[in-house]
Amino acid sequence: MPQYENIGTEKEKLKIKAVSYTTSSVYSINDFSKVFHEDIEIKYFFEGSSTLCVGTETVVANAGDVVVINPYEFHSTVSNAEEKGRYHLLMVDLDFFGSENGFIDLRHLFMADRTRITTLIKSNPRIARLVEEAVLEMDNRREHYENAVRGIVLELFSLLLRDYKDSRLLNYPNDKSKRHYQVIYPAIRMIRGDCTKEHGIEELALACNVSKYHFCRIFKESIGMSAVEYRNEYRLQTANVLLRTTDKTVSEVALQCGFDDPAYFSRLYKKRYGVSPQKNRAILSK
């Protein structure tokens, strides 16, 4: 979990982490908390571009865009060498404002009401500016910066909740599901680490130190799909990245994403997205 800014006593922690001028990279993270956490993660891309997989959604963030990762959403960056988006990052704890101060109760909104913020916010200068201002205040630590940050974050979430509330509810895991996530995470890391490999169920279960039966049961309960379905979903997400950012043929994309049979890839792709890879390439490239 993020290490939050201390203000005076332990009870007065400013529950936010800010990172300035960081660069996106290909997914290679071993720390579970970095890709699956309760905090709300907000990235303002000020240079370049990056392709991110958030849950089952693939988004392309360009300079000027903001990406919001809601609590407990698996996320990773899928980049080619040419894609190196630079961004400012805010990690906001759900208890940032508390629950008895008359401000926004983030924990209640996200955990009880299951509010979800839209993942990709395109070209909203006001929201981008607020993220940047919060980061700069945290970097510079000028007098009274704590109150300045609280005010900035309050305005930021007021805008997000007013203008970018998603119609879909947040899929918040209960305590049992969170424990299951911890167990199956090695398998998720293996799948997302190299989607070309055909990891068998036995191999995935062994990596999680559980039986094959137990692995299959808790994976389906936690993710909502089997491990094979999850692998195919991630492969299709990666295929979308390659279709948008390279000139590779559909057959080459299929092979690079772990599909030995391009015809099977095309059928699976059309079933998932409703159009062929060729047609979707034209849409994604616009």
C-alpha positions as CSV (number, residue, x, y, z in Angstrom):
1,M,0.0,0.0,0.0
2,P,1.2,3.6,-0.5
3,Q,3.2,5.3,2.1
4,Y,1.1,8.4,3.0
5,E,2.4,11.8,3.9
6,N,2.8,12.4,7.6
7,I,1.5,15.6,9.1
8,G,2.4,15.9,12.7
9,T,1.0,13.0,14.6
10,E,0.0,9.5,13.4
11,K,-3.6,10.6,13.5
12,E,-3.0,13.5,11.2
13,K,-1.8,11.6,8.1
14,L,-2.6,13.2,4.8
15,K,-3.8,10.0,3.1
16,I,-2.5,10.6,-0.4
17,K,0.6,9.7,-2.3
18,A,1.8,11.9,-5.2
19,V,4.5,11.0,-7.8
20,S,5.6,13.5,-10.4
21,Y,7.1,12.9,-13.9
22,T,7.0,9.1,-13.9
23,T,7.1,7.0,-17.1
24,S,4.8,4.1,-18.0
25,S,6.5,0.8,-18.7
26,V,5.6,-2.7,-19.9
27,Y,3.9,-4.8,-17.2
28,S,6.6,-6.4,-15.0
29,I,5.4,-5.8,-11.5
30,N,5.6,-8.5,-8.8
31,D,4.1,-6.4,-6.0
32,F,0.4,-7.3,-5.7
33,S,-0.4,-4.0,-4.1
34,K,0.7,-2.1,-7.2
35,V,-1.8,-3.6,-9.5
36,F,-4.7,-4.4,-7.1
37,H,-5.4,-2.0,-4.3
38,E,-8.1,-0.2,-2.4
39,D,-6.8,3.3,-3.2
40,I,-8.1,5.4,-6.1
41,E,-5.3,5.9,-8.6
42,I,-5.4,8.9,-10.9
43,K,-2.9,9.5,-13.7
44,Y,-2.6,12.7,-15.7
45,F,-0.6,12.0,-18.9
46,F,1.2,15.2,-20.0
47,E,3.5,13.7,-22.6
48,G,3.5,10.7,-25.0
49,S,1.0,7.9,-24.9
50,S,0.4,4.6,-23.1
51,T,-2.0,1.7,-23.5
52,L,-3.5,0.4,-20.3
53,C,-5.5,-2.7,-19.4
54,V,-7.9,-1.9,-16.6
55,G,-10.1,-4.8,-15.6
56,T,-11.3,-6.1,-19.0
57,E,-11.1,-2.6,-20.6
58,T,-8.3,-1.4,-22.9
59,V,-7.7,2.3,-23.0
60,V,-5.2,4.5,-24.8
61,A,-4.1,7.6,-22.9
62,N,-2.5,10.4,-24.8
63,A,-1.1,13.7,-23.6
64,G,-3.8,15.7,-21.9
65,D,-5.8,12.6,-20.8
66,V,-6.5,11.4,-17.3
67,V,-6.9,7.8,-16.3
68,V,-8.9,6.8,-13.2
69,I,-8.4,3.3,-11.7
70,N,-11.1,2.6,-9.2
71,P,-10.6,0.5,-6.1
72,Y,-9.8,-3.2,-6.6
73,E,-9.4,-3.0,-10.4
74,F,-6.6,-5.0,-11.8
75,H,-4.5,-2.8,-14.1
76,S,-1.3,-3.0,-16.1
77,T,0.4,-1.1,-18.9
78,V,0.9,-2.7,-22.3
79,S,3.4,-0.7,-24.3
80,N,5.5,-0.9,-27.4
81,A,8.9,0.6,-27.3
82,E,7.5,3.7,-29.0
83,E,4.9,4.2,-26.3
84,K,6.3,5.9,-23.3
85,G,3.7,8.1,-21.7
86,R,4.8,10.4,-18.9
87,Y,2.3,11.2,-16.2
88,H,1.7,12.6,-12.8
89,L,0.2,10.1,-10.3
90,L,-2.1,10.5,-7.3
91,M,-3.0,7.6,-5.0
92,V,-5.9,8.7,-2.8
93,D,-7.0,6.7,0.2
94,L,-10.7,6.1,0.7
95,D,-10.5,7.8,4.1
96,F,-8.8,10.9,2.7
97,F,-11.6,13.2,3.8
98,G,-12.8,11.0,6.8
99,S,-16.5,10.4,7.2
100,E,-17.6,13.0,9.8
101,N,-16.3,16.3,8.4
102,G,-19.1,17.2,6.1
103,F,-17.0,16.6,3.0
104,I,-17.1,13.7,0.5
105,D,-17.2,10.2,2.1
106,L,-15.2,8.3,-0.5
107,R,-15.4,5.0,1.4
108,H,-19.1,5.1,1.5
109,L,-19.4,6.2,-2.1
110,F,-17.1,3.5,-3.5
111,M,-17.6,0.6,-1.1
112,A,-21.3,1.0,0.0
113,D,-22.8,2.7,-3.1
114,R,-20.3,1.0,-5.4
115,T,-19.8,4.2,-7.3
116,R,-17.4,3.9,-10.3
117,I,-15.6,6.7,-12.1
118,T,-15.1,6.5,-15.9
119,T,-11.6,5.1,-16.6
120,L,-10.5,7.4,-19.4
121,I,-11.2,11.1,-19.3
122,K,-10.2,12.8,-22.6
123,S,-8.9,16.3,-22.7
124,N,-10.4,17.9,-19.7
125,P,-7.9,20.7,-18.8
126,R,-9.5,21.5,-15.5
127,I,-9.2,18.0,-14.1
128,A,-5.7,17.7,-15.5
129,R,-4.7,20.9,-13.9
130,L,-6.0,19.8,-10.5
131,V,-4.0,16.6,-10.6
132,E,-0.9,18.5,-11.5
133,E,-1.5,21.1,-8.8
134,A,-1.9,18.5,-6.1
135,V,1.3,16.8,-7.2
136,L,3.2,20.1,-7.2
137,E,1.9,21.0,-3.8
138,M,3.1,17.7,-2.4
139,D,6.5,18.1,-4.1
140,N,7.1,21.6,-2.9
141,R,5.6,21.4,0.6
142,R,5.2,25.1,1.0
143,E,3.5,26.5,4.1
144,H,-0.1,25.3,4.5
145,Y,0.3,22.8,1.6
146,E,-1.7,20.3,3.5
147,N,-4.9,22.5,3.3
148,A,-4.1,23.4,-0.2
149,V,-4.0,19.7,-1.2
150,R,-7.2,19.0,0.7
151,G,-8.9,21.8,-1.2
152,I,-7.6,20.6,-4.6
153,V,-8.6,17.0,-4.1
154,L,-12.0,18.1,-2.9
155,E,-12.6,20.0,-6.1
156,L,-11.1,17.1,-8.1
157,F,-13.5,14.5,-6.7
158,S,-16.5,16.9,-6.9
159,L,-15.9,17.2,-10.7
160,L,-15.2,13.4,-11.1
161,L,-18.4,12.5,-9.3
162,R,-20.5,15.1,-11.0
163,D,-19.3,14.7,-14.6
164,Y,-17.7,11.2,-14.9
165,K,-19.8,8.8,-12.8
166,D,-20.0,5.5,-14.7
167,S,-23.3,3.8,-15.2
168,R,-21.7,0.5,-14.2
169,L,-21.4,-0.3,-10.6
170,L,-18.0,-1.0,-9.0
171,N,-17.3,-4.7,-8.6
172,Y,-16.1,-4.4,-5.0
173,P,-14.8,-7.7,-3.6
174,N,-15.9,-8.9,-0.1
175,D,-13.3,-10.1,2.4
176,K,-13.5,-13.7,1.1
177,S,-12.9,-12.6,-2.5
178,K,-9.9,-10.4,-1.4
179,R,-8.3,-13.4,0.2
180,H,-8.9,-15.4,-2.9
181,Y,-7.4,-12.7,-5.0
182,Q,-4.2,-12.9,-2.9
183,V,-4.1,-16.7,-3.5
184,I,-4.6,-16.6,-7.3
185,Y,-2.5,-13.5,-8.0
186,P,0.6,-15.6,-9.0
187,A,-1.5,-17.2,-11.8
188,I,-2.7,-13.7,-12.9
189,R,0.8,-12.5,-12.9
190,M,1.9,-15.5,-15.1
191,I,-0.9,-14.9,-17.5
192,R,-0.4,-11.2,-17.9
193,G,3.4,-11.5,-17.8
194,D,3.6,-13.5,-21.1
195,C,0.3,-14.1,-22.8
196,T,2.0,-16.3,-25.5
197,K,2.7,-19.1,-23.1
198,E,0.1,-21.9,-22.7
199,H,0.2,-22.3,-19.0
200,G,-1.8,-25.4,-18.0
201,I,-4.3,-25.3,-15.2
202,E,-2.0,-27.6,-13.2
203,E,0.9,-25.2,-13.6
204,L,-1.2,-22.2,-12.6
205,A,-2.6,-24.0,-9.6
206,L,1.0,-25.1,-8.5
207,A,2.2,-21.5,-8.7
208,C,-0.6,-20.6,-6.3
209,N,0.1,-23.6,-4.0
210,V,-3.4,-24.9,-4.2
211,S,-5.0,-28.0,-5.8
212,K,-6.3,-27.8,-9.3
213,Y,-9.9,-28.1,-8.2
214,H,-9.6,-25.4,-5.5
215,F,-7.8,-23.1,-8.0
216,C,-10.5,-23.4,-10.6
217,R,-13.2,-22.8,-8.1
218,I,-11.8,-19.7,-6.5
219,F,-10.5,-18.2,-9.8
220,K,-14.0,-18.4,-11.2
221,E,-15.6,-17.0,-8.0
222,S,-13.1,-14.1,-7.9
223,I,-12.7,-13.1,-11.5
224,G,-16.1,-14.2,-12.9
225,M,-14.5,-16.3,-15.6
226,S,-12.3,-19.3,-15.8
227,A,-8.5,-19.0,-16.1
228,V,-8.6,-20.0,-19.8
229,E,-11.3,-17.4,-20.4
230,Y,-9.3,-14.8,-18.5
231,R,-6.2,-15.6,-20.6
232,N,-8.1,-15.3,-23.8
233,E,-9.6,-12.0,-22.7
234,Y,-6.1,-10.6,-21.9
235,R,-4.8,-11.9,-25.2
236,L,-7.6,-10.1,-27.0
237,Q,-6.8,-6.9,-25.1
238,T,-3.1,-7.2,-26.2
239,A,-4.2,-7.8,-29.7
240,N,-6.1,-4.5,-29.7
241,V,-2.9,-2.8,-28.7
242,L,-1.0,-4.3,-31.6
243,L,-3.8,-3.7,-34.1
244,R,-3.8,0.0,-33.1
245,T,0.0,0.6,-32.8
246,T,1.6,-1.7,-35.4
247,D,1.4,-2.6,-39.1
248,K,1.5,-6.3,-38.3
249,T,-1.0,-8.5,-40.2
250,V,-3.9,-10.1,-38.3
251,S,-2.1,-13.4,-38.6
252,E,1.1,-11.9,-37.1
253,V,-0.9,-10.3,-34.3
254,A,-2.7,-13.6,-33.5
255,L,0.6,-15.4,-33.2
256,Q,2.2,-12.7,-31.1
257,C,-0.7,-12.9,-28.7
258,G,-0.5,-16.7,-28.3
259,F,-3.1,-17.8,-30.9
260,D,-1.6,-20.5,-33.1
261,D,-4.6,-20.5,-35.4
262,P,-5.4,-17.1,-36.9
263,A,-8.9,-18.3,-38.0
264,Y,-9.7,-19.3,-34.4
265,F,-8.4,-15.9,-33.2
266,S,-10.6,-14.1,-35.7
267,R,-13.7,-16.0,-34.6
268,L,-13.0,-15.4,-30.9
269,Y,-12.2,-11.8,-31.6
270,K,-15.5,-11.2,-33.4
271,K,-17.5,-13.0,-30.7
272,R,-15.9,-10.7,-28.1
273,Y,-16.1,-7.4,-29.9
274,G,-18.8,-7.9,-32.5
275,V,-16.5,-7.0,-35.5
276,S,-13.6,-8.6,-37.2
277,P,-10.0,-7.7,-36.3
278,Q,-9.6,-6.0,-39.6
279,K,-12.7,-3.7,-39.1
280,N,-11.8,-3.0,-35.5
281,R,-8.3,-2.0,-36.5
282,A,-9.8,0.8,-38.6
283,I,-11.9,1.9,-35.7
284,L,-9.1,1.8,-33.1
285,S,-6.7,3.7,-35.4
286,K,-9.0,6.7,-35.7
